[in-house]
Amino acid sequence: MDRTAIEALIPHRDPFLWIDEVIEMTDTTIRAKKHISGDLDVFRGHYPHFPVLPGVLICEAAFQAGAILIAKSGEVGEGKVPVVTRLNNTKFRNMVRPGDTIDIEVELTEKLSNAFFLTGKVTVDGKPTVRLEFACAAADAG
């Protein structure tokens, strides 16, 4: 799935779209990638002499992958978007630096009414950077 297809499913756009491509997807899992360019504006102020992607943006990439998975399922409903309602058990392991490509894996573990419960793992070159659990709910887009 390319960027055009991604943008058809979620409302995020540059400079806040943290998914470049979806590699594979099933009914309950998604694997996506994002290349971390050295010219991202965030690096001007987040440790400018030792640029590191903020952990919150790595989590955001997982949230967006989860939103794509949920939106593709068709269970969100017309005029609704998935929004994060909870973040649990987040563990940061390694830094993400300019030039890295993050591999994002998210699994939908449970759905209750309009709530979706997910787990995520983000890696660089097979090494874990973040593991997290989060929940989303369908909210009105308007």
N, C-alpha and C positions, 0 to 999 in steps of 0.2 A: 504494500500500500504506500503510495507516494504522498507528498505533501498536500497536493490538491484534494485527494481522497480524505486525508486526515482533517483538513480544514472544513470539509463538508460535514464532519461528524462532531467536532468540538468548536467552541467559539474563540479559542486562543489564536493569536496572530503575533507576528514579529512586533516587538522584540521579546515577546513572552511565550512563544511557542517552543517547547523544549523537546519535541519529537521531530526527527527528520524523516524517518521511515519506519513502517511496521514490517518486521521480518516474517513473523508468523502469528496466527491467531486461531484459537479454537473457541468453543462456546464459553469456556471458563478461564482461558489463559491468553496472554498477549506477550510478544517479545518485540521490542522496538529499539531503535538506536538514535543517538544524538552525538554528532561530532562537536567537540568543544573548541571553537575557534579562538585563537589568541587575541583577536580584535574585538571580542565581546566587551561592551562598555563596562560591565561589572568589574572587570579586571583593573580598570583605572583606579578604583578605590578600595578593592578588597585585596590587601597585601600587594600593592603595586610593584614591589621589588621581589616578591615571591608569590605570583598570582595563583590563587586557589579558588575553585568554584565553591561558593557558599553551600553548605549542606542543605539549607532550605530549598535551594534551586534544584539540587539532586532529588530531593523529595518531591518537588513540583513535577519533575519529569515522570516520576512514578505515578503521581496523581493524574497527570494528563494521559498516560498510557491506560490507566484504569478507566478514565472517562471515555476513551476511544472504545475500549472493550464493552463498557456498559451501553454506550450509544449504539454500537454495532448490533447489540443484542435486540434492540427495538423495545426494550422494557422501560425506557425512560418516559416515553410519551411525547406527543407533539407539543411544542412550545415549552419544553422542560430541558434542563441541563443538569448533569450530575455535579454536585458541589461537595467538597470535603467537609465532614462534620466531626471527625475524630482522627487522632493520630496517636498510636500506642507503640510501645516497645521498639523505639527507633534506636538503631545502633550504627554509629559511624566507624568504619574500619580503616579506610585509606583515603587519601586526598585525590581529588580530580583536578588535573592541571591543563593548561592550554595545550591543544594538540591531541588530547585523549579523546577516545570515543567511548561513550557510556553505553552499556548493554543493559536494557531495562526489561525485567521480567515481572509481570503482575498476574496474580491468580485471584479470581473471584471465589471466595470460600463459602459464602452464604448470602442469601437474599431473603429479607423479611419485609413484606409490604413494599414501601418505596426506599428501603435502606439496603445498601450493598456493602458487604464486608470483604476486604481484600488484603492480600499480603504482597509485598514487593521486595525485590532484590535488584540492586544495581551493581554492576561490576565493570571493571576496566581490565582488559586483557586477562579475563578469568579470575581476577582478584576482587573480592567483595569490597565495595565502598560504603554501601548503606543497605541495611535490612530494616523493614518497617511493616507495620500493620496499620491500616486506615479504613475508614468508613466514608461512604458517600450517600447522599440522599438526592432525590430528584427535586429540583427547585424550579419555579417559574422563570423562564428566560426573559420575560418582558418586564 
